[in-house]
Structure formats: C-alpha cells, structure tokens
Amino acid sequence: MVTNRTFTMLKPDAVEKGHVGAILEKINVSGFRIVALKLTQMTTADAKAFYAIHSERPFFGELVEYMTRGPIIAAILEKENAVDDFRTLIGATNPADAADGTIRKLYAASIGENAVHGSDSDENAAIESAFHFSGREQF
C-alpha cells in the first residue's frame, strides 16, 4: 500500500522548548502539505497503545513517561514519497548521527528526547494517522 501521506508527532521536548514553529516551517519548505494538525496530550493508555510494539523493551516505561509529560503536535503530511522523504528530513534517531540540517540534528537533545516521530512505512502511517485523527479531521 503506497500512499503519499505520512504521520508525524512533534514530541513533548520540541513543544516545551518552543520549536514547533521552526519545525513546521522546515516541513513546509521541504514540500510537505499539512492535511491534519492538532495540539493534544497523550494519556498513559494512549502512549502504551501507540508504542505497544516496544512494550517488551527496557526503555518502554521511560518512553511512556516521556510521551505523556506534556503536549504533542500530531500531524498528517502529504507529498510524493512522503514516508521516505520525511524519514530523510527528520534524520537518524540519535541526533549525534543525524545529517546536518535534519530536524533531529537541529532540535533533538538525545536519542530519548529526539523531538519528532515519523512513520516508518505506509502501513504504519495509515495506522498512526487513524490513531490520532478521525476521518473527518483528515483533508
């Protein structure tokens, strides 16, 4: 299932540090169209469900705590080759390994506080988008 949409979250650290505007601008100038956007806060149940794939990992508890500590910005983005292009734009999970000019290189503090989430496949983009947005919220 190849689509032209992907899902992103600006994580609590990016919101707390006031990087929302700069990150959204970088997304826009990189050719993505924002088709859904909202400020929200994940509950513990939300974070556990969203990151269920990591539930057996030793960092799961810290991840849930981090993702629920403050608001996030959830967004659906549209562009040709959206998933791959957005993964390139955000950079490596570890900001120390991220390419210059990527969102994580510019705005992430660490592997754990890496500023932004990007879907890793078209299938996950659809699942993650539906998790955060109802059909009537997507344009």
C-alpha positions in Angstrom: 0.0 0.0 0.0 1.9 3.1 -1.2 0.4 6.4 -0.3 1.5 10.0 -0.5 0.8 10.5 3.2 2.8 10.1 6.4 2.2 10.8 10.1 4.4 12.8 12.4 4.4 13.9 16.1 6.3 16.8 17.5 7.2 15.3 20.8 6.9 16.9 24.3 10.5 18.1 24.3 10.1 20.0 21.0 6.9 21.6 22.3 8.4 22.5 25.6 11.5 24.2 24.0 9.3 26.2 21.6 10.5 24.5 18.4 7.0 23.9 17.0 7.0 26.9 14.6 10.5 26.2 13.3 9.9 22.5 12.7 6.6 23.1 11.0 8.3 25.7 8.7 11.0 23.2 7.9 8.3 20.7 7.0 6.5 23.2 4.8 9.6 24.4 2.9 10.5 20.7 2.3 7.4 20.4 0.2 5.0 18.7 2.6 1.4 19.8 2.8 -0.2 19.6 6.2 -3.5 17.9 5.8 -4.3 17.5 9.6 -2.8 19.1 12.6 -3.6 19.3 16.3 -2.1 20.0 19.7 -3.1 17.2 22.1 -1.7 15.3 25.1 -1.4 11.5 25.2 -2.7 9.7 28.2 -0.7 6.8 29.7 -3.1 4.4 27.9 -2.6 6.2 24.6 1.2 6.1 24.8 1.1 2.4 25.8 -1.1 1.6 22.9 0.7 3.8 20.4 4.1 2.3 21.3 2.9 -1.3 22.0 5.5 -2.6 19.6 8.1 -1.6 22.2 6.3 -2.9 25.2 9.0 -5.6 25.9 11.9 -3.2 25.5 13.7 -2.0 28.7 13.0 1.7 27.7 9.3 1.3 27.4 8.4 2.8 30.8 10.6 5.8 30.2 9.1 6.2 26.7 5.6 6.2 28.0 6.5 8.7 30.8 8.3 11.0 28.3 5.4 10.9 25.8 2.8 11.8 28.4 4.7 14.5 30.2 3.4 17.3 28.0 1.5 18.2 24.9 2.4 16.9 21.4 1.6 18.2 17.9 0.1 15.4 15.8 0.1 15.9 12.0 -0.6 14.1 8.8 1.6 15.2 5.9 1.2 14.8 2.2 3.9 14.7 -0.5 5.0 12.3 -3.2 7.1 9.6 -1.5 6.0 11.0 1.9 7.2 8.3 4.2 10.8 8.0 2.8 11.2 11.8 2.3 10.0 12.6 5.8 12.3 10.0 7.3 15.2 11.7 5.5 14.1 15.1 6.7 13.9 14.1 10.3 17.3 12.3 10.3 18.7 9.5 12.4 17.1 8.6 15.8 20.3 9.7 17.5 20.8 13.4 16.8 24.6 12.9 17.0 24.3 10.6 14.0 21.8 12.7 12.1 22.8 14.6 8.9 23.3 18.3 9.1 20.1 20.3 8.5 17.8 17.5 9.6 15.1 18.1 12.2 16.8 15.9 14.8 20.2 17.4 14.2 18.8 20.9 14.7 16.2 20.3 17.5 16.8 17.0 19.3 18.8 16.7 22.5 19.3 12.9 22.7 18.2 9.5 21.5 15.5 9.6 24.2 14.4 13.2 23.5 14.6 13.2 19.7 12.0 16.0 19.0 9.9 14.2 16.4 8.4 10.9 15.3 7.9 9.9 11.7 6.1 6.8 10.4 8.4 4.1 9.1 6.1 2.6 6.5 3.0 3.5 4.5 1.0 0.9 6.5 2.2 2.4 9.9 1.4 5.9 8.6 -2.2 4.9 8.0 -2.4 3.2 11.4 -0.8 6.1 13.3 -2.9 8.7 11.4 -6.1 6.8 12.3 -4.9 6.6 16.0 -4.7 10.4 16.3 -7.3 11.6 13.8 -10.9 10.7 12.9 -11.7 10.5 9.2 -13.5 13.9 9.4 -10.2 15.5 10.7 -8.2 14.5 7.6 -8.4 16.6 4.5 
